[in-house]
Amino acid sequence: MPNWHHHKELLRPLSQEEGPDQGRAVSPVPAAVPELKLLCGADVLKTFQTPDLWKDEHIQEIVEKFGLVCVSRAGHDPQGCISGSPILQRYQHNIHLVREPVRNEISATYVRRALGQGQSVKYLLPDAVISYIKHHNLYSRDDSWNGSSTRTNEGETS
């Protein structure tokens, strides 16, 4: 069974974080407020149709309050997923489909699986992301980085 995350639970606290310090002087040009969206592959969008995997109210909260940026994946039809779902149709203005110029089949699921099996993700992720994952003991087999991954002299996982 895949390790599913409650995406809406991850998005909520981030959207509620306070903006810049209120004590600072007001600049004449208002700062752009970043929008928080769920970035996913078309494979994840398709799972919205899987019975008993997502609750309709969770899907609605994600697409209504946050929105989606959905990256194309071979063998998936994101526009068809949107057309086949009344909720996604209603909020399709908040769903952005991205077609990559170069096909990339690296997914978060693949990366989590590789890390869980002690495999290297050195050339799949930026070094800063790998450091964050190590620091927080994310996705490893036994919640440690003492698995079968190879370490270089600098302590990097390769």
BAMITI-624820 format. One record per residue (C-alpha): residue number from 1; x, y, z. Coordinates in pm, 1 decimal. Each point is the difference from the previous one (the first is absolute). Example, Ala and Ser with C-alpha at 12.3 -4.5 7.8 and 13.67 -1.06 7.14 Angstrom:
% residues 2
<node fiba="1" px="1230.0" py="-450.0" pz="780.0"/>
<node fiba="2" px="137.0" py="344.0" pz="-66.0"/>
This chain:
% residues 158
<node fiba="1" px="0.0" py="0.0" pz="0.0"/>
<node fiba="2" px="149.9" py="336.8" pz="-97.0"/>
<node fiba="3" px="89.5" py="248.7" pz="269.1"/>
<node fiba="4" px="-277.4" py="258.2" pz="-53.8"/>
<node fiba="5" px="22.9" py="340.6" pz="159.7"/>
<node fiba="6" px="-292.1" py="215.7" pz="98.4"/>
<node fiba="7" px="79.9" py="280.3" pz="-242.4"/>
<node fiba="8" px="-264.7" py="233.9" pz="137.4"/>
<node fiba="9" px="151.5" py="-38.7" pz="348.4"/>
<node fiba="10" px="339.4" py="103.3" pz="-139.4"/>
<node fiba="11" px="-140.8" py="298.9" pz="-188.0"/>
<node fiba="12" px="-214.7" py="150.9" pz="277.0"/>
<node fiba="13" px="275.5" py="109.4" pz="241.6"/>
<node fiba="14" px="210.6" py="142.4" pz="-282.3"/>
<node fiba="15" px="-286.6" py="215.3" pz="-122.7"/>
<node fiba="16" px="-57.0" py="137.7" pz="350.0"/>
<node fiba="17" px="357.7" py="116.2" pz="59.2"/>
<node fiba="18" px="27.1" py="371.3" pz="58.1"/>
<node fiba="19" px="141.5" py="226.8" pz="-266.3"/>
<node fiba="20" px="284.2" py="250.2" pz="36.1"/>
<node fiba="21" px="62.2" py="176.5" pz="331.5"/>
<node fiba="22" px="-276.0" py="244.5" pz="75.5"/>
<node fiba="23" px="252.6" py="236.9" pz="164.2"/>
<node fiba="24" px="188.9" py="71.6" pz="-321.6"/>
<node fiba="25" px="-52.4" py="316.3" pz="-198.9"/>
<node fiba="26" px="-253.8" py="-30.3" pz="-277.9"/>
<node fiba="27" px="164.4" py="3.9" pz="-341.3"/>
<node fiba="28" px="-164.6" py="189.0" pz="-285.8"/>
<node fiba="29" px="-9.6" py="-320.1" pz="-209.1"/>
<node fiba="30" px="-205.7" py="-274.7" pz="161.8"/>
<node fiba="31" px="183.8" py="-330.2" pz="29.6"/>
<node fiba="32" px="-144.3" py="-285.4" pz="-200.3"/>
<node fiba="33" px="-167.9" py="-256.6" pz="219.0"/>
<node fiba="34" px="103.6" py="-349.3" pz="-105.2"/>
<node fiba="35" px="-276.7" py="-245.9" pz="-73.8"/>
<node fiba="36" px="16.0" py="-343.0" pz="158.2"/>
<node fiba="37" px="-98.6" py="-281.2" pz="-236.1"/>
<node fiba="38" px="27.3" py="-376.7" pz="7.1"/>
<node fiba="39" px="259.5" py="-105.3" pz="-257.7"/>
<node fiba="40" px="-72.2" py="-349.2" pz="-126.5"/>
<node fiba="41" px="37.9" py="-225.1" pz="-297.6"/>
<node fiba="42" px="-290.9" py="-106.5" pz="-217.0"/>
<node fiba="43" px="26.4" py="-339.5" pz="170.1"/>
<node fiba="44" px="-103.1" py="161.0" pz="330.2"/>
<node fiba="45" px="-283.4" py="190.2" pz="-167.5"/>
<node fiba="46" px="-129.3" py="-333.9" pz="-130.8"/>
<node fiba="47" px="-7.6" py="-136.5" pz="357.8"/>
<node fiba="48" px="-272.4" py="254.4" pz="78.8"/>
<node fiba="49" px="-228.2" py="-244.0" pz="-184.5"/>
<node fiba="50" px="109.3" py="-303.2" pz="206.0"/>
<node fiba="51" px="-290.1" py="-106.9" pz="224.4"/>
<node fiba="52" px="63.7" py="38.7" pz="375.4"/>
<node fiba="53" px="344.5" py="156.7" pz="-49.8"/>
<node fiba="54" px="-100.8" py="367.4" pz="12.2"/>
<node fiba="55" px="-301.3" py="156.1" pz="168.1"/>
<node fiba="56" px="-194.4" py="235.1" pz="-226.5"/>
<node fiba="57" px="17.2" py="275.5" pz="261.3"/>
<node fiba="58" px="381.7" py="-28.1" pz="10.5"/>
<node fiba="59" px="27.4" py="22.1" pz="-378.0"/>
<node fiba="60" px="-229.9" py="302.1" pz="2.7"/>
<node fiba="61" px="198.1" py="172.3" pz="276.1"/>
<node fiba="62" px="327.3" py="-53.2" pz="-184.5"/>
<node fiba="63" px="-118.4" py="125.2" pz="-339.3"/>
<node fiba="64" px="-223.3" py="278.8" pz="134.3"/>
<node fiba="65" px="225.6" py="149.8" pz="267.4"/>
<node fiba="66" px="343.9" py="-79.7" pz="-140.9"/>
<node fiba="67" px="-15.9" py="-124.5" pz="-357.2"/>
<node fiba="68" px="212.9" py="-248.1" pz="-189.1"/>
<node fiba="69" px="295.8" py="10.3" pz="-231.5"/>
<node fiba="70" px="-11.3" py="-331.7" pz="-181.6"/>
<node fiba="71" px="301.5" py="-122.3" pz="-199.4"/>
<node fiba="72" px="-61.5" py="-229.1" pz="-296.6"/>
<node fiba="73" px="89.6" py="-368.8" pz="27.0"/>
<node fiba="74" px="14.1" py="-256.4" pz="-279.7"/>
<node fiba="75" px="-314.7" py="-208.9" pz="-21.1"/>
<node fiba="76" px="-217.0" py="243.6" pz="196.6"/>
<node fiba="77" px="-265.0" py="240.6" pz="-123.0"/>
<node fiba="78" px="-28.3" py="283.9" pz="253.0"/>
<node fiba="79" px="-260.9" py="185.6" pz="-206.2"/>
<node fiba="80" px="-207.9" py="-318.6" pz="-5.4"/>
<node fiba="81" px="30.0" py="-27.8" pz="379.1"/>
<node fiba="82" px="-124.9" py="356.1" pz="36.0"/>
<node fiba="83" px="-286.1" py="-58.2" pz="-244.7"/>
<node fiba="84" px="-99.4" py="-318.7" pz="182.6"/>
<node fiba="85" px="-29.5" py="163.9" pz="341.8"/>
<node fiba="86" px="-274.0" py="249.6" pz="91.0"/>
<node fiba="87" px="221.3" py="146.2" pz="275.9"/>
<node fiba="88" px="302.6" py="44.8" pz="-226.2"/>
<node fiba="89" px="-221.3" py="143.0" pz="-274.7"/>
<node fiba="90" px="-145.6" py="256.4" pz="240.1"/>
<node fiba="91" px="347.4" py="120.9" pz="102.9"/>
<node fiba="92" px="189.0" py="-59.0" pz="-324.7"/>
<node fiba="93" px="90.8" py="370.8" pz="-3.9"/>
<node fiba="94" px="223.1" py="-81.7" pz="298.1"/>
<node fiba="95" px="168.2" py="-300.4" pz="-164.7"/>
<node fiba="96" px="305.2" py="73.0" pz="-213.4"/>
<node fiba="97" px="117.4" py="-272.5" pz="-236.5"/>
<node fiba="98" px="370.8" py="-0.3" pz="-83.7"/>
<node fiba="99" px="133.4" py="-180.2" pz="-302.1"/>
<node fiba="100" px="373.0" py="-56.9" pz="31.9"/>
<node fiba="101" px="209.5" py="58.8" pz="-312.4"/>
<node fiba="102" px="216.0" py="-299.2" pz="96.3"/>
<node fiba="103" px="-170.3" py="-310.2" pz="134.1"/>
<node fiba="104" px="84.4" py="-59.9" pz="365.6"/>
<node fiba="105" px="-141.3" py="-304.5" pz="171.8"/>
<node fiba="106" px="161.6" py="65.1" pz="338.3"/>
<node fiba="107" px="-280.4" py="22.1" pz="252.3"/>
<node fiba="108" px="-15.6" py="59.5" pz="373.9"/>
<node fiba="109" px="-121.4" py="-358.0" pz="36.4"/>
<node fiba="110" px="309.5" py="-126.3" pz="-182.5"/>
<node fiba="111" px="230.6" py="214.0" pz="216.8"/>
<node fiba="112" px="-167.5" py="-112.9" pz="325.6"/>
<node fiba="113" px="20.7" py="-363.5" pz="-109.5"/>
<node fiba="114" px="369.8" py="33.5" pz="-91.3"/>
<node fiba="115" px="79.9" py="163.1" pz="334.8"/>
<node fiba="116" px="-200.1" py="-264.2" pz="185.7"/>
<node fiba="117" px="210.1" py="-268.2" pz="-169.2"/>
<node fiba="118" px="324.2" py="176.4" pz="88.1"/>
<node fiba="119" px="71.0" py="99.6" pz="-361.0"/>
<node fiba="120" px="171.1" py="320.3" pz="-103.2"/>
<node fiba="121" px="-196.6" py="301.8" pz="-121.8"/>
<node fiba="122" px="314.2" py="210.0" pz="-48.5"/>
<node fiba="123" px="-72.5" py="99.9" pz="-359.8"/>
<node fiba="124" px="-376.9" py="12.7" pz="34.6"/>
<node fiba="125" px="-30.3" py="274.9" pz="262.6"/>
<node fiba="126" px="189.5" py="318.3" pz="85.0"/>
<node fiba="127" px="261.1" py="-42.8" pz="275.1"/>
<node fiba="128" px="-195.4" py="232.7" pz="231.2"/>
<node fiba="129" px="-307.6" py="-224.4" pz="-26.4"/>
<node fiba="130" px="207.5" py="-311.2" pz="71.0"/>
<node fiba="131" px="147.9" py="173.7" pz="305.8"/>
<node fiba="132" px="-348.6" py="92.8" pz="124.7"/>
<node fiba="133" px="-121.9" py="-357.9" pz="-44.0"/>
<node fiba="134" px="303.7" py="-134.2" pz="188.9"/>
<node fiba="135" px="-30.5" py="257.5" pz="277.2"/>
<node fiba="136" px="-365.5" py="-89.4" pz="59.6"/>
<node fiba="137" px="44.3" py="-376.4" pz="-53.7"/>
<node fiba="138" px="-266.7" py="-9.4" pz="-269.9"/>
<node fiba="139" px="-88.4" py="-301.7" pz="-214.8"/>
<node fiba="140" px="275.2" py="-235.9" pz="111.2"/>
<node fiba="141" px="-54.0" py="-367.9" pz="65.8"/>
<node fiba="142" px="47.6" py="19.5" pz="372.9"/>
<node fiba="143" px="-26.2" py="377.5" pz="43.4"/>
<node fiba="144" px="378.2" py="31.1" pz="-1.8"/>
<node fiba="145" px="260.7" py="56.7" pz="-265.5"/>
<node fiba="146" px="203.4" py="-299.8" pz="113.3"/>
<node fiba="147" px="-146.8" py="-221.4" pz="-273.1"/>
<node fiba="148" px="175.6" py="-125.4" pz="-308.2"/>
<node fiba="149" px="63.3" py="337.8" pz="-162.2"/>
<node fiba="150" px="362.0" py="78.3" pz="-77.6"/>
<node fiba="151" px="165.3" py="293.2" pz="172.1"/>
<node fiba="152" px="286.1" py="204.2" pz="-143.4"/>
<node fiba="153" px="284.6" py="143.8" pz="206.0"/>
<node fiba="154" px="-193.0" py="326.1" pz="27.4"/>
<node fiba="155" px="-291.6" py="-182.4" pz="160.5"/>
<node fiba="156" px="-229.1" py="37.8" pz="-300.4"/>
<node fiba="157" px="-225.2" py="-280.9" pz="-104.6"/>
<node fiba="158" px="87.0" py="-109.7" pz="-351.1"/>
